[in-house]
Amino acid sequence: MGDDEDGPSRALVSLLLPLCSDAWVQCDHCELWRRVPKLVSERLGDDEQWFCKLNNDDRYDNCDRPQEIDNDEIDILLKAQNDAEEQGVAMVPGLKEKTGWNSRKTNKIDVADAKSAGAAAGPNDNVWHRIHRNIFTHREPKSVTEDDVLICNCVPCAESGGLGCGDECINRDVLVECDPNFCPCGSSCQNQKFQSKEYAKLDIKRTGKKGHGLFTKQPLKKGQFIIEYVGEVLHEVRNFRPE
């Protein structure tokens, strides 16, 4: 961490003593975190993009510039700021606002600037792509044969409206869904939510400086199935280095 493996970097120390009140925003192109005046961060709309080129600090106004401090040290600084706010300790702004830059942000980013920034972003832009199944890059997905199928001994229950495979289903105990071709409860089986994609109603929105977020569009109950988590299936010995 920082300049000394056994302690904080000099950059972090300078932000802690005295404790600065600046905030951090993430560039939607390079995804590095940049320090900005707190008011600037508060003025950013939830759906508003932000790029390094908009930074008023010319030391970090380019995506090629390194991050001022690493993510772990940013967390340390944010915790110190939160503790200071709770205790009523005064903080000092480390960066000064400039009228031109902030007035531009208050009126949102110009359309031309947003388009040019987006065009320059390229393949590393902060975007998301929805996928509907796991992606296997090192092997083929495992196929289940008839001999592999676990068949429960459930029967539809009149007390539950004729539904079967509830909490007592033995397949649930081993975290396995029932196979619709072999389950004794047939179409009344309630242990096939992944296969039938019985997802909750969800929405994906930008959350300002935090990137994208997953939001529910309906009230959720305790223990309710929300959605299947899918992604790239990594090999056990492969180092996790996302490209």
VOTORTI-703560 format. One record per residue (C-alpha): x, y, z; residue number from 1; residue in three letters. Coordinates in Angstrom, 3 decimals. Layout:
# residues N
<atom px="X" py="Y" pz="Z" i="NUM" aa="ALA"/>
...
END
This chain:
# residues 243
<atom px="0.000" py="0.000" pz="0.000" i="1" aa="MET"/>
<atom px="1.422" py="3.367" pz="-1.029" i="2" aa="GLY"/>
<atom px="5.104" py="4.334" pz="-0.616" i="3" aa="ASP"/>
<atom px="5.739" py="2.140" pz="2.424" i="4" aa="ASP"/>
<atom px="4.430" py="-1.412" pz="2.560" i="5" aa="GLU"/>
<atom px="4.126" py="-1.114" pz="6.352" i="6" aa="ASP"/>
<atom px="2.220" py="2.152" pz="6.412" i="7" aa="GLY"/>
<atom px="0.110" py="4.644" pz="4.480" i="8" aa="PRO"/>
<atom px="1.476" py="6.544" pz="1.508" i="9" aa="SER"/>
<atom px="2.589" py="10.143" pz="1.831" i="10" aa="ARG"/>
<atom px="-0.332" py="11.149" pz="-0.391" i="11" aa="ALA"/>
<atom px="-2.838" py="9.586" pz="2.025" i="12" aa="LEU"/>
<atom px="-1.155" py="11.169" pz="5.049" i="13" aa="VAL"/>
<atom px="-1.405" py="14.595" pz="3.433" i="14" aa="SER"/>
<atom px="-5.161" py="14.065" pz="2.994" i="15" aa="LEU"/>
<atom px="-5.635" py="12.854" pz="6.573" i="16" aa="LEU"/>
<atom px="-3.587" py="15.584" pz="8.271" i="17" aa="LEU"/>
<atom px="-5.453" py="17.863" pz="8.107" i="18" aa="PRO"/>
<atom px="-8.483" py="15.810" pz="7.107" i="19" aa="LEU"/>
<atom px="-9.792" py="16.959" pz="3.734" i="20" aa="CYS"/>
<atom px="-13.484" py="17.069" pz="2.867" i="21" aa="SER"/>
<atom px="-13.069" py="16.193" pz="-0.833" i="22" aa="ASP"/>
<atom px="-15.112" py="13.451" pz="-2.496" i="23" aa="ALA"/>
<atom px="-14.254" py="10.864" pz="-5.150" i="24" aa="TRP"/>
<atom px="-15.866" py="10.237" pz="-8.540" i="25" aa="VAL"/>
<atom px="-15.116" py="7.468" pz="-11.016" i="26" aa="GLN"/>
<atom px="-14.255" py="8.161" pz="-14.641" i="27" aa="CYS"/>
<atom px="-16.694" py="6.412" pz="-16.979" i="28" aa="ASP"/>
<atom px="-13.849" py="5.739" pz="-19.416" i="29" aa="HIS"/>
<atom px="-10.773" py="4.528" pz="-17.504" i="30" aa="CYS"/>
<atom px="-12.743" py="3.691" pz="-14.300" i="31" aa="GLU"/>
<atom px="-10.092" py="5.344" pz="-12.119" i="32" aa="LEU"/>
<atom px="-11.208" py="7.346" pz="-9.080" i="33" aa="TRP"/>
<atom px="-10.502" py="11.085" pz="-9.035" i="34" aa="ARG"/>
<atom px="-10.644" py="13.489" pz="-6.095" i="35" aa="ARG"/>
<atom px="-12.991" py="16.445" pz="-6.557" i="36" aa="VAL"/>
<atom px="-14.552" py="19.100" pz="-4.305" i="37" aa="PRO"/>
<atom px="-17.463" py="17.641" pz="-2.358" i="38" aa="LYS"/>
<atom px="-19.972" py="20.019" pz="-3.922" i="39" aa="LEU"/>
<atom px="-18.988" py="18.832" pz="-7.398" i="40" aa="VAL"/>
<atom px="-19.783" py="15.240" pz="-6.469" i="41" aa="SER"/>
<atom px="-23.118" py="16.258" pz="-4.959" i="42" aa="GLU"/>
<atom px="-24.109" py="18.081" pz="-8.157" i="43" aa="ARG"/>
<atom px="-23.597" py="15.023" pz="-10.363" i="44" aa="LEU"/>
<atom px="-26.917" py="13.518" pz="-11.425" i="45" aa="GLY"/>
<atom px="-27.580" py="9.799" pz="-11.086" i="46" aa="ASP"/>
<atom px="-27.530" py="9.317" pz="-14.875" i="47" aa="ASP"/>
<atom px="-24.744" py="11.787" pz="-15.609" i="48" aa="GLU"/>
<atom px="-21.433" py="10.574" pz="-16.971" i="49" aa="GLN"/>
<atom px="-18.128" py="11.969" pz="-15.771" i="50" aa="TRP"/>
<atom px="-14.701" py="11.778" pz="-17.409" i="51" aa="PHE"/>
<atom px="-11.149" py="12.661" pz="-16.368" i="52" aa="CYS"/>
<atom px="-11.067" py="15.441" pz="-18.980" i="53" aa="LYS"/>
<atom px="-13.669" py="17.272" pz="-16.865" i="54" aa="LEU"/>
<atom px="-11.399" py="17.266" pz="-13.815" i="55" aa="ASN"/>
<atom px="-10.286" py="20.718" pz="-12.741" i="56" aa="ASN"/>
<atom px="-7.134" py="19.316" pz="-11.145" i="57" aa="ASP"/>
<atom px="-4.675" py="19.315" pz="-14.055" i="58" aa="ASP"/>
<atom px="-2.588" py="16.648" pz="-12.345" i="59" aa="ARG"/>
<atom px="-5.367" py="14.108" pz="-12.940" i="60" aa="TYR"/>
<atom px="-7.308" py="15.466" pz="-15.943" i="61" aa="ASP"/>
<atom px="-6.291" py="12.646" pz="-18.275" i="62" aa="ASN"/>
<atom px="-7.066" py="8.924" pz="-18.250" i="63" aa="CYS"/>
<atom px="-3.364" py="8.206" pz="-18.671" i="64" aa="ASP"/>
<atom px="-2.592" py="9.726" pz="-15.268" i="65" aa="ARG"/>
<atom px="-2.354" py="7.272" pz="-12.349" i="66" aa="PRO"/>
<atom px="-4.856" py="7.292" pz="-9.510" i="67" aa="GLN"/>
<atom px="-3.844" py="9.613" pz="-6.684" i="68" aa="GLU"/>
<atom px="-4.097" py="6.918" pz="-4.007" i="69" aa="ILE"/>
<atom px="-5.155" py="3.274" pz="-4.314" i="70" aa="ASP"/>
<atom px="-8.656" py="1.998" pz="-3.589" i="71" aa="ASN"/>
<atom px="-7.780" py="0.666" pz="-0.136" i="72" aa="ASP"/>
<atom px="-6.456" py="4.066" pz="0.909" i="73" aa="GLU"/>
<atom px="-9.554" py="5.777" pz="-0.499" i="74" aa="ILE"/>
<atom px="-11.607" py="3.523" pz="1.791" i="75" aa="ASP"/>
<atom px="-9.434" py="4.577" pz="4.748" i="76" aa="ILE"/>
<atom px="-9.950" py="8.244" pz="3.900" i="77" aa="LEU"/>
<atom px="-13.715" py="7.861" pz="3.470" i="78" aa="LEU"/>
<atom px="-14.004" py="6.083" pz="6.816" i="79" aa="LYS"/>
<atom px="-12.067" py="8.889" pz="8.490" i="80" aa="ALA"/>
<atom px="-14.411" py="11.431" pz="6.886" i="81" aa="GLN"/>
<atom px="-17.496" py="9.524" pz="8.041" i="82" aa="ASN"/>
<atom px="-16.129" py="9.296" pz="11.595" i="83" aa="ASP"/>
<atom px="-15.376" py="13.026" pz="11.572" i="84" aa="ALA"/>
<atom px="-18.911" py="13.869" pz="10.420" i="85" aa="GLU"/>
<atom px="-20.425" py="11.719" pz="13.177" i="86" aa="GLU"/>
<atom px="-18.210" py="13.374" pz="15.798" i="87" aa="GLN"/>
<atom px="-18.719" py="16.879" pz="14.441" i="88" aa="GLY"/>
<atom px="-15.017" py="17.350" pz="13.633" i="89" aa="VAL"/>
<atom px="-14.305" py="20.062" pz="11.075" i="90" aa="ALA"/>
<atom px="-12.664" py="19.156" pz="7.768" i="91" aa="MET"/>
<atom px="-10.881" py="21.369" pz="5.263" i="92" aa="VAL"/>
<atom px="-11.386" py="21.341" pz="1.474" i="93" aa="PRO"/>
<atom px="-8.293" py="20.068" pz="-0.271" i="94" aa="GLY"/>
<atom px="-9.363" py="21.298" pz="-3.706" i="95" aa="LEU"/>
<atom px="-10.924" py="24.607" pz="-4.620" i="96" aa="LYS"/>
<atom px="-13.958" py="24.977" pz="-6.828" i="97" aa="GLU"/>
<atom px="-13.714" py="26.917" pz="-10.058" i="98" aa="LYS"/>
<atom px="-16.786" py="28.714" pz="-11.298" i="99" aa="THR"/>
<atom px="-16.439" py="27.772" pz="-14.939" i="100" aa="GLY"/>
<atom px="-16.068" py="24.055" pz="-14.326" i="101" aa="TRP"/>
<atom px="-18.876" py="23.842" pz="-11.793" i="102" aa="ASN"/>
<atom px="-21.276" py="25.947" pz="-13.826" i="103" aa="SER"/>
<atom px="-20.687" py="23.583" pz="-16.696" i="104" aa="ARG"/>
<atom px="-21.535" py="20.613" pz="-14.503" i="105" aa="LYS"/>
<atom px="-24.607" py="22.310" pz="-13.090" i="106" aa="THR"/>
<atom px="-25.977" py="22.677" pz="-16.606" i="107" aa="ASN"/>
<atom px="-25.073" py="19.080" pz="-17.388" i="108" aa="LYS"/>
<atom px="-22.442" py="17.977" pz="-19.884" i="109" aa="ILE"/>
<atom px="-22.815" py="19.418" pz="-23.373" i="110" aa="ASP"/>
<atom px="-24.147" py="16.868" pz="-25.847" i="111" aa="VAL"/>
<atom px="-21.147" py="17.322" pz="-28.152" i="112" aa="ALA"/>
<atom px="-18.710" py="16.802" pz="-25.279" i="113" aa="ASP"/>
<atom px="-20.541" py="13.696" pz="-24.114" i="114" aa="ALA"/>
<atom px="-20.473" py="12.220" pz="-27.607" i="115" aa="LYS"/>
<atom px="-16.787" py="12.976" pz="-28.088" i="116" aa="SER"/>
<atom px="-15.944" py="11.520" pz="-24.682" i="117" aa="ALA"/>
<atom px="-17.983" py="8.418" pz="-25.416" i="118" aa="GLY"/>
<atom px="-16.315" py="8.003" pz="-28.800" i="119" aa="ALA"/>
<atom px="-12.888" py="8.224" pz="-27.184" i="120" aa="ALA"/>
<atom px="-13.815" py="5.709" pz="-24.537" i="121" aa="ALA"/>
<atom px="-13.702" py="2.699" pz="-26.820" i="122" aa="GLY"/>
<atom px="-13.923" py="-0.891" pz="-25.583" i="123" aa="PRO"/>
<atom px="-13.085" py="-0.015" pz="-21.964" i="124" aa="ASN"/>
<atom px="-16.041" py="2.314" pz="-21.530" i="125" aa="ASP"/>
<atom px="-18.123" py="1.812" pz="-18.404" i="126" aa="ASN"/>
<atom px="-20.926" py="-0.208" pz="-19.975" i="127" aa="VAL"/>
<atom px="-22.660" py="-3.433" pz="-19.055" i="128" aa="TRP"/>
<atom px="-23.906" py="-6.284" pz="-21.211" i="129" aa="HIS"/>
<atom px="-26.668" py="-8.566" pz="-20.033" i="130" aa="ARG"/>
<atom px="-26.020" py="-12.279" pz="-20.461" i="131" aa="ILE"/>
<atom px="-28.549" py="-15.041" pz="-19.908" i="132" aa="HIS"/>
<atom px="-26.297" py="-18.009" pz="-19.182" i="133" aa="ARG"/>
<atom px="-22.872" py="-18.850" pz="-17.801" i="134" aa="ASN"/>
<atom px="-19.919" py="-18.502" pz="-20.178" i="135" aa="ILE"/>
<atom px="-17.477" py="-21.411" pz="-20.193" i="136" aa="PHE"/>
<atom px="-14.093" py="-20.541" pz="-21.712" i="137" aa="THR"/>
<atom px="-11.981" py="-23.506" pz="-20.564" i="138" aa="HIS"/>
<atom px="-14.402" py="-26.430" pz="-20.900" i="139" aa="ARG"/>
<atom px="-17.846" py="-27.424" pz="-22.112" i="140" aa="GLU"/>
<atom px="-20.800" py="-27.142" pz="-19.694" i="141" aa="PRO"/>
<atom px="-21.477" py="-30.338" pz="-17.801" i="142" aa="LYS"/>
<atom px="-24.391" py="-32.322" pz="-19.163" i="143" aa="SER"/>
<atom px="-26.742" py="-34.218" pz="-16.850" i="144" aa="VAL"/>
<atom px="-27.650" py="-37.776" pz="-17.796" i="145" aa="THR"/>
<atom px="-30.697" py="-39.680" pz="-16.644" i="146" aa="GLU"/>
<atom px="-28.562" py="-41.518" pz="-14.100" i="147" aa="ASP"/>
<atom px="-27.524" py="-38.187" pz="-12.555" i="148" aa="ASP"/>
<atom px="-31.071" py="-36.962" pz="-11.925" i="149" aa="VAL"/>
<atom px="-32.082" py="-36.777" pz="-8.267" i="150" aa="LEU"/>
<atom px="-35.751" py="-37.673" pz="-7.875" i="151" aa="ILE"/>
<atom px="-37.539" py="-36.515" pz="-4.745" i="152" aa="CYS"/>
<atom px="-40.460" py="-38.277" pz="-3.069" i="153" aa="ASN"/>
<atom px="-42.736" py="-35.221" pz="-2.767" i="154" aa="CYS"/>
<atom px="-46.458" py="-35.219" pz="-3.491" i="155" aa="VAL"/>
<atom px="-48.697" py="-32.188" pz="-4.073" i="156" aa="PRO"/>
<atom px="-50.025" py="-30.887" pz="-0.764" i="157" aa="CYS"/>
<atom px="-53.663" py="-29.858" pz="-0.398" i="158" aa="ALA"/>
<atom px="-52.732" py="-27.409" pz="2.377" i="159" aa="GLU"/>
<atom px="-50.533" py="-25.475" pz="-0.044" i="160" aa="SER"/>
<atom px="-53.139" py="-25.326" pz="-2.789" i="161" aa="GLY"/>
<atom px="-52.013" py="-28.464" pz="-4.577" i="162" aa="GLY"/>
<atom px="-48.383" py="-27.344" pz="-4.870" i="163" aa="LEU"/>
<atom px="-45.443" py="-29.656" pz="-4.249" i="164" aa="GLY"/>
<atom px="-41.706" py="-29.630" pz="-3.530" i="165" aa="CYS"/>
<atom px="-41.782" py="-27.047" pz="-0.788" i="166" aa="GLY"/>
<atom px="-39.281" py="-26.533" pz="2.016" i="167" aa="ASP"/>
<atom px="-39.264" py="-30.265" pz="2.870" i="168" aa="GLU"/>
<atom px="-38.135" py="-31.382" pz="-0.599" i="169" aa="CYS"/>
<atom px="-34.937" py="-33.441" pz="-0.309" i="170" aa="ILE"/>
<atom px="-33.549" py="-31.837" pz="-3.461" i="171" aa="ASN"/>
<atom px="-33.678" py="-28.450" pz="-1.758" i="172" aa="ARG"/>
<atom px="-31.524" py="-29.850" pz="1.055" i="173" aa="ASP"/>
<atom px="-28.715" py="-30.612" pz="-1.411" i="174" aa="VAL"/>
<atom px="-29.241" py="-27.345" pz="-3.360" i="175" aa="LEU"/>
<atom px="-30.523" py="-29.093" pz="-6.482" i="176" aa="VAL"/>
<atom px="-33.587" py="-28.245" pz="-8.539" i="177" aa="GLU"/>
<atom px="-36.043" py="-30.929" pz="-9.558" i="178" aa="CYS"/>
<atom px="-35.980" py="-32.165" pz="-13.129" i="179" aa="ASP"/>
<atom px="-39.352" py="-31.403" pz="-14.777" i="180" aa="PRO"/>
<atom px="-39.206" py="-34.719" pz="-16.660" i="181" aa="ASN"/>
<atom px="-38.879" py="-36.813" pz="-13.509" i="182" aa="PHE"/>
<atom px="-40.371" py="-34.864" pz="-10.593" i="183" aa="CYS"/>
<atom px="-43.404" py="-36.715" pz="-9.136" i="184" aa="PRO"/>
<atom px="-45.181" py="-33.373" pz="-8.595" i="185" aa="CYS"/>
<atom px="-45.106" py="-32.526" pz="-12.303" i="186" aa="GLY"/>
<atom px="-46.248" py="-28.982" pz="-13.082" i="187" aa="SER"/>
<atom px="-47.028" py="-28.416" pz="-9.376" i="188" aa="SER"/>
<atom px="-43.313" py="-28.515" pz="-8.473" i="189" aa="CYS"/>
<atom px="-42.084" py="-25.344" pz="-6.749" i="190" aa="GLN"/>
<atom px="-38.389" py="-26.262" pz="-6.969" i="191" aa="ASN"/>
<atom px="-37.676" py="-25.188" pz="-10.545" i="192" aa="GLN"/>
<atom px="-37.227" py="-21.428" pz="-10.238" i="193" aa="LYS"/>
<atom px="-33.872" py="-21.306" pz="-12.021" i="194" aa="PHE"/>
<atom px="-35.122" py="-23.415" pz="-14.922" i="195" aa="GLN"/>
<atom px="-38.350" py="-21.454" pz="-15.289" i="196" aa="SER"/>
<atom px="-36.508" py="-18.133" pz="-14.733" i="197" aa="LYS"/>
<atom px="-38.989" py="-16.920" pz="-12.127" i="198" aa="GLU"/>
<atom px="-37.045" py="-13.723" pz="-11.534" i="199" aa="TYR"/>
<atom px="-38.201" py="-10.728" pz="-9.557" i="200" aa="ALA"/>
<atom px="-38.949" py="-7.544" pz="-11.507" i="201" aa="LYS"/>
<atom px="-35.640" py="-5.684" pz="-11.654" i="202" aa="LEU"/>
<atom px="-34.140" py="-2.655" pz="-13.328" i="203" aa="ASP"/>
<atom px="-30.561" py="-1.532" pz="-14.014" i="204" aa="ILE"/>
<atom px="-29.786" py="2.155" pz="-13.610" i="205" aa="LYS"/>
<atom px="-26.765" py="4.374" pz="-13.402" i="206" aa="ARG"/>
<atom px="-25.959" py="5.446" pz="-9.853" i="207" aa="THR"/>
<atom px="-23.772" py="8.459" pz="-10.535" i="208" aa="GLY"/>
<atom px="-20.238" py="8.079" pz="-9.229" i="209" aa="LYS"/>
<atom px="-20.870" py="4.445" pz="-8.260" i="210" aa="LYS"/>
<atom px="-21.479" py="3.193" pz="-11.820" i="211" aa="GLY"/>
<atom px="-24.447" py="0.891" pz="-12.500" i="212" aa="HIS"/>
<atom px="-26.743" py="-0.557" pz="-9.863" i="213" aa="GLY"/>
<atom px="-29.451" py="-3.232" pz="-9.694" i="214" aa="LEU"/>
<atom px="-32.830" py="-2.036" pz="-8.405" i="215" aa="PHE"/>
<atom px="-36.012" py="-3.892" pz="-7.593" i="216" aa="THR"/>
<atom px="-39.316" py="-2.765" pz="-9.098" i="217" aa="LYS"/>
<atom px="-41.418" py="-4.696" pz="-6.595" i="218" aa="GLN"/>
<atom px="-41.487" py="-5.379" pz="-2.843" i="219" aa="PRO"/>
<atom px="-39.346" py="-8.388" pz="-1.902" i="220" aa="LEU"/>
<atom px="-40.017" py="-10.937" pz="0.816" i="221" aa="LYS"/>
<atom px="-37.440" py="-12.533" pz="3.081" i="222" aa="LYS"/>
<atom px="-35.892" py="-15.538" pz="1.341" i="223" aa="GLY"/>
<atom px="-37.474" py="-14.697" pz="-2.020" i="224" aa="GLN"/>
<atom px="-35.655" py="-15.862" pz="-5.161" i="225" aa="PHE"/>
<atom px="-34.490" py="-12.743" pz="-6.993" i="226" aa="ILE"/>
<atom px="-32.323" py="-13.679" pz="-9.977" i="227" aa="ILE"/>
<atom px="-29.690" py="-16.168" pz="-11.070" i="228" aa="GLU"/>
<atom px="-26.115" py="-14.890" pz="-10.924" i="229" aa="TYR"/>
<atom px="-24.376" py="-15.770" pz="-14.186" i="230" aa="VAL"/>
<atom px="-21.001" py="-14.862" pz="-15.635" i="231" aa="GLY"/>
<atom px="-17.719" py="-16.285" pz="-16.860" i="232" aa="GLU"/>
<atom px="-16.907" py="-19.611" pz="-15.203" i="233" aa="VAL"/>
<atom px="-13.217" py="-19.526" pz="-14.307" i="234" aa="LEU"/>
<atom px="-10.818" py="-22.428" pz="-14.034" i="235" aa="HIS"/>
<atom px="-9.862" py="-23.310" pz="-10.463" i="236" aa="GLU"/>
<atom px="-6.150" py="-22.598" pz="-10.926" i="237" aa="VAL"/>
<atom px="-6.519" py="-19.573" pz="-13.141" i="238" aa="ARG"/>
<atom px="-5.544" py="-16.248" pz="-11.629" i="239" aa="ASN"/>
<atom px="-8.443" py="-13.829" pz="-11.617" i="240" aa="PHE"/>
<atom px="-7.313" py="-11.140" pz="-14.052" i="241" aa="ARG"/>
<atom px="-10.385" py="-9.627" pz="-15.758" i="242" aa="PRO"/>
<atom px="-9.625" py="-8.231" pz="-19.199" i="243" aa="GLU"/>
END
